[in-house]
Amino acid sequence: QVQLVESGGGLVQAGGSLSISCAASGRTFDSYAMGWFRQAPGKEREFVAAVTRSGGSTTYSDSVKGRFTISRGNARNTVTLQMNSLKPEDTAVYYCAAGWTVVVDPSRYDYWGQGTQVTVSS
């Protein structure tokens, strides 16, 4: 079992940058692909980015490609989402998730954090 705790959310102006992190407990962190999802009020949870177990391959949604970067540190059991050129439409609660493979379907992930709020002001 894996427990996930996100941190680093906050308020930032449009065009700014923010980095959010997810710390995982357990000794099997490198057995899981890791993903970031987000959910805005009144909307469904949507895929943002994911990284393979080794960190060697990443996948992004079209809406964040070129602006966001996902990375993981298996030695420290962490996964980070660096967000640049933020837009008001990026405002959401961001969740990290652990699953067996990199997929965009949130139902395929087994473990979830509690979420961290990211607010981008215009």
C-alpha positions in Angstrom: 0.0 0.0 0.0 1.1 3.5 -0.8 0.1 6.7 1.0 0.5 10.0 -0.9 0.7 13.5 0.5 0.7 16.6 -1.8 2.2 19.9 -0.9 3.2 23.2 -2.5 -0.1 24.5 -3.8 -1.0 28.2 -3.4 -2.0 31.4 -5.2 0.0 32.7 -8.2 -0.6 35.3 -10.8 -1.2 34.4 -14.4 2.1 33.8 -16.2 3.8 32.7 -13.0 5.3 29.4 -11.9 4.6 27.0 -9.1 6.0 23.6 -8.1 3.9 21.0 -6.3 5.2 17.8 -4.8 3.9 14.5 -3.7 5.6 12.4 -1.0 4.9 8.7 -1.0 5.3 6.3 1.9 6.2 2.7 1.5 9.2 0.9 0.1 7.5 0.1 -3.2 7.3 3.6 -4.7 9.4 2.6 -7.7 6.9 -0.2 -8.5 4.2 2.4 -9.5 3.7 4.8 -12.3 2.8 8.2 -11.0 0.3 10.7 -12.3 -1.0 14.1 -11.6 -4.7 14.9 -12.1 -6.7 18.1 -11.4 -10.3 18.9 -10.6 -11.9 22.3 -10.9 -15.3 23.1 -9.3 -18.2 21.6 -11.2 -15.9 19.6 -13.5 -14.7 16.1 -13.7 -11.2 15.0 -12.6 -8.9 15.3 -15.6 -5.5 13.9 -16.4 -2.5 16.3 -16.3 0.7 14.3 -16.5 2.2 11.0 -15.7 5.6 9.4 -15.5 6.7 5.8 -15.7 8.2 3.8 -12.9 11.8 4.5 -13.9 11.1 8.1 -14.7 12.3 7.5 -18.2 9.1 8.4 -20.0 6.4 11.1 -19.4 3.0 11.9 -20.8 1.1 15.2 -20.8 -2.3 16.4 -21.6 -2.5 18.7 -24.5 -3.6 21.6 -22.3 -0.4 21.6 -20.3 2.2 20.2 -22.8 5.2 22.6 -23.0 4.3 24.4 -19.8 4.3 21.6 -17.1 7.0 19.1 -16.3 6.6 16.0 -14.2 9.6 14.3 -12.6 10.2 11.7 -9.9 12.9 10.9 -7.4 12.8 7.3 -6.5 15.4 7.6 -3.9 13.3 10.2 -2.0 9.9 8.7 -3.0 8.7 12.0 -4.5 7.1 13.2 -7.7 7.0 16.8 -8.6 5.0 18.9 -11.1 6.7 22.1 -12.2 4.1 24.4 -13.6 5.2 27.4 -15.7 3.2 30.0 -17.7 0.2 29.4 -15.5 -3.2 30.4 -16.7 -6.4 31.0 -14.8 -7.9 27.9 -16.3 -5.2 25.9 -14.5 -7.0 26.7 -11.2 -8.0 23.4 -9.6 -7.3 21.0 -6.8 -4.3 18.9 -8.0 -4.0 15.3 -7.0 -1.2 12.8 -7.3 -2.0 9.2 -7.9 -0.1 5.9 -8.1 -1.0 3.1 -10.5 0.5 0.1 -12.4 1.0 1.9 -15.7 0.8 5.3 -17.3 -2.8 5.9 -18.4 -5.0 8.9 -18.6 -8.1 7.2 -17.0 -8.2 8.1 -13.3 -10.1 4.9 -12.5 -7.0 2.9 -13.4 -5.0 4.5 -10.5 -5.0 2.7 -7.2 -3.8 5.3 -4.7 -4.6 9.0 -4.3 -3.4 11.9 -2.2 -5.8 14.3 -0.6 -5.1 17.1 -3.1 -3.5 20.6 -3.0 -5.2 23.7 -4.2 -3.7 25.8 -7.0 -5.2 29.1 -7.8 -4.1 31.3 -10.7 -5.3 34.9 -10.6 -5.8 36.9 -13.8 
